[in-house]
Amino acid sequence: MNASVPRFEALLRKEFLYNLTKHHGEFVRCVVFGVSSIPGRALGWWVLTEAGVMLTRLPVEGIVSKPDAPRTPTHLLELWNAFSYDVHVVEFDFLEAMRCRVFLRDGTEAAGEYLFTVDWYGSSDSEDVGDLGHKCGHVIALDNGCFAVQPNNRIFWQEPSFVTRPLQARPDYLTLNRLFRCEQHGKWTTGQEDRMFFEAEK
């Protein structure tokens, strides 16, 4: 249920060191280096503070990139709870530092930059098709100092050499809810199984 992430420096909201009871508005430097995935809960973050203290399972609202970041609750920054204990992290080369616009749950829009992607496997929630199935979480460093974890349908990407016709409004696309398989259409050879490059039956 734990995975390494491409590490990045951040500020830990100090109140998370005191069970949210005091030190609001204060910060501690930290390095974020991992995530924890428990179904039905928001992603948890592993951090090491400059004092040598390690914390785990912090919500995304507990880390920011600058002290004037707005206090934003986790349910606005992260759309979905974790789908499985089995979690995978990938940093897509093509998306490295790509700019984007993120649409948050409250209807507001925030600009930011791609960091990496969290994805799940090993459960029907993470592998089914359609609205009840697969959703990944792209981790975005928002310009306002917060970090967001958002799925594909909440982000417009800005790649200036390719995205030359950017959408100005949300499109009326439908969720792909079909399952595609390669081996449901009967036998595909004609008794040539011993041949390496057998001929296909038309």
Sequence and secondary structure as in RCSB ss.txt:
>XXXX:A:sequence
MNASVPRFEALLRKEFLYNLTKHHGEFVRCVVFGVSSIPGRALGWWVLTEAGVMLTRLPVEGIVSKPDAPRTPTH
LLELWNAFSYDVHVVEFDFLEAMRCRVFLRDGTEAAGEYLFTVDWYGSSDSEDVGDLGHKCGHVIALDNGCFAVQ
PNNRIFWQEPSFVTRPLQARPDYLTLNRLFRCEQHGKWTTGQEDRMFFEAEK
>XXXX:A:secstr
 EEEEEEEEEEEEGGGGTTTSS TT EEEEEEEEEE  TTS  EEEEEETTS EEEEE GGGEESSTT     HH
HHB S    SEEEEE  GGGTT EEEEE TTS EEEEEEEEEEEEESSHHHH  STTS   EEEEEETTS EEEE
 GGGEEEE TTT  S  SS            SS S    SS TTSTT     
